[in-house]
């Protein structure tokens, strides 16, 4: 089934002079679409509003976004799907445009969910983010993120994990880092790292006690990741992709992967 587009009635229209197209000045969220509706809608709307605030971009009322997401979900009749909510800045002096797209989940995301993923690390090259940094916002300026993934593929991997100059792991270009050490499920804290807070990772840590696991936000080095019991990249469409190779070193599969995917409703 092909991707379709729905627009909030009364919002602006996307034009060639839209600042979202010209400068990437806009925000978006990608949601996993299930038969029950858009998964984690409230978490995604919270993050969309936080992102918009960082861009000083007035988003439409929350109820209108929720209604748009619902209409998009009802238009999809082909199993699980990908729902995107987009708010652009609009043309100078004009109104922001708000729309949704709905379509199939990319085959690569499904494959990585079931088969795992090969990851390499790379220094982000930033010790302290400037006050105007938008790293904590999910903006339309995603070209660098996608370029990072293409670079990783050229190196023989599937994805990239950014490191700070001290060797601490941060995040992937389109995913959050999650790992298991003993009975503790961990992810990287958004502060003071300035990374984008992950909706799937947050939900996973909130549910972890149901499986007898503790949840914690902490920093970790690549050496710590190599010693971890299991490592995953978490994102809305993949759910969890287990890291089976880290910087060329193979990792054994973890029985926790299927249990955590089931906990999140992906199996």
N, C-alpha and C positions, 0 to 999 in steps of 0.2 A: 504494500500500500504506500502511495507516495505521501510526501509531507504536505500538510495543509496549513493555512495561515488564518488566524482569527484576530480581529481588531476590537478594542474597546470602543463602542460607539461614542462619538464626540471627541475622541482624542485626535491629535494631529496626524497628518499623513507623512510617511517617510518620503522625502524628496532628495534630489541630488545635493541640495544645500543643507541637509540635516547634519548637525554637528556630530551626531553619532556615526555617520558615514565618513565625514571629512576628517574627524579627529579621534574617533573611538570614544566620544564623550557620551556615554550611556552605560546602563547596567543590565545584567541579565541573570537569570537563574535557570538551571536545568534540573528537571524533576523526573523521577521514575514514575511512569504512568502504569497503574495497576487496575485490575477490574474494580477494585474498591474506590478508585479515584487517584488523584495526585498524591504520591507518598510524601510525608513530611512537609505538607503544604505550609503549615504555620512557621516551621523553622526556616523554610526558604523565603517566605514573605518577610520574616524578621531580618534576614540577611540582606534581602533586596533593599529594604528601607535603610539599613545601615550603610550599604554601599552608596545609595543615592545621596544620603546625607554627606558622605565624604566628598562627593562630586558637587555638592550644593545644588542638587537636581531635585525638584519637587516631584515625587512619585504620585500616581493617582491614589485615591483612597483605597485602603486595604480591602474593603468590601468589593470594590470594582475589580481589583486584581483577582480576588478569590472567585468572583463570578466568572471572569474570563477563563481562569484555570478550569473551572467546572464545565464551561461550554466546550473548551478544547478537549477535555477528558471524554465528554459524552459523544464527541465527534469521532472518537477512535474506536474501532471495532476489530482490532487485529492483535489481541493479546497484549503483552507488555509493550510499552512504547516510551518515547522520549518527548517530554513536554518542556518547551522553553518559554519563559516570560521575559520580554524585552521592553525596556523603557529607554528611548533615545532622548537626547537633549532638544531635538527639533531644530529648525533653522533659527538664525539670529532674530530675536524679536518674535518668534513664533511659539507655538505650543509643543510640548513634548509629545512624542508618538508612543503609544503603548500597544503591543500586540503579542500574540502567542503563536508558536508553531508546534505542531505535533506530527510525529513521524516514527519510523522504526528505530530501534536501538542499533547502533553500528555493530556489524558482525565482530569487529575486533574487541569491543567491550564484552560481548558474550563469550568470546573465546578466552579472554584473559580471566573472566570470572571462573570459568570451568577448568582451565588448564594452567593458570598461573602466569607469571610475568617475569621477564628478564630486565633487571634494573642496573644502571650504572650511576655513580655519583659524580658531581661536578661542583666546584666552588662557585657560589653565586657572585662573589667578588664585591660584596657589600658588607661593611662592618657596622655601619649605623645608617639607618634610612633617614632621609631628610624629612622635615616637618610636613612637606607637601606630598609625601609618598602616598600612592593609592594601592599599595600592595595588599592591604587588608580589605579592599573593595573588589567585587567581581565585576569588572568593567568590560566594555566591548573591545578594549585594547588588548586583544589576545594574541596578536601576531608573534610576540616574543615567546609566549608560552608554547605555541605550536612549533615555532622554529626550534625550541629546545628539544621537543619530542622528535622532530625530524633529525636533529643532530644525533640523538641517542640511537635512532634506527640506523643511521650511517655507521655507528660504532658497533653494530651487531646486537643492540639491546632493543627492548620494547618501550622503555620509558626512562626518565631521568629523575634523580633525587638531588635537590639542591642542598648544598652545605654552606654554613657560614664560615668565615675565615678561620675560626677556631676548630673546625672539623665537626661541628654539631649538625645533625640532620635537621632540615626544615620541612620541606614539602616537595611534592612533584608538581609539574606545570599544571596538571588538571586533577590532582588528587591529594588527599591527606595521607600522612604516614601513621600507621598503627602497628604496634608490636606487642608480643606477649613474653613476659619474663616471669617464670614461675606461675603464681596465681594472680598476677597483676597485668591488666590490659592497659596499654599506655598510648598516648598521642602527644604531639608537640604543642605546648601552650601558645595561643595567639599573641600573648604579651609575655616578655618584651620582644619577641621575635618579629612581630609585625606581619605575620603570615595571615592568609585568609582562613578564618575559622571554618572547619569542615562540618557540614550538616550530618553526613552519614557517620563520620567518626564520633560526633557528639552523641548521636542517637545510640550508637553501638556501646559507648562507655556508660551511658545511662542505663542500658539494659544488661550490662555485664553481670551485675549481682545475681540475676536470675539463673546464671550458670555457675554460681559460686566464685566468680572472679571479682577482684578489686579493680577499681578504675583510678587512673592517675594521669595527670599531665606533667611531663618532665622533659628535660633535654637528654639527648643521647648522641654519642659519637658513632662513627662507622664501625669502630671496634666493638662497641656495645651492641650494635645491630647484628654484627657477625655472630655474637655470642647469644643472641636472643633465641627463644624457643620457636618463635614464628614471627614473620614480618609480612605486612600487607599494605597495599595502597587502597584507600577507601574513596569512593566517589559515587555519585547518585546513580549512574547507569550500570557501572560495573558491580556496585555493591562492594565486594572485597575481591581484590586480585592478589593472590598469595605470591610473594617474591620468591621465586624458585632459583634465581641466579642473581647474586649481588656482586657487582664489579668482577664478573667472570667466575666467581666461586659458587659452585652449585649448593643448593640448600635442600634438605629432605622435606618432603611434603608433611604438613601438620594435620592431624585429625581434627584440630580445632577449626579449620577452614569451613568445613561443611556445617559444623555446629553453629558457628557464628553467622554464616549465610542464612541458615534456618532461623536463627534468632531474629534476623532482620527481615525475614519473609521472602528471601530470594530462592529458596528451595522448599 
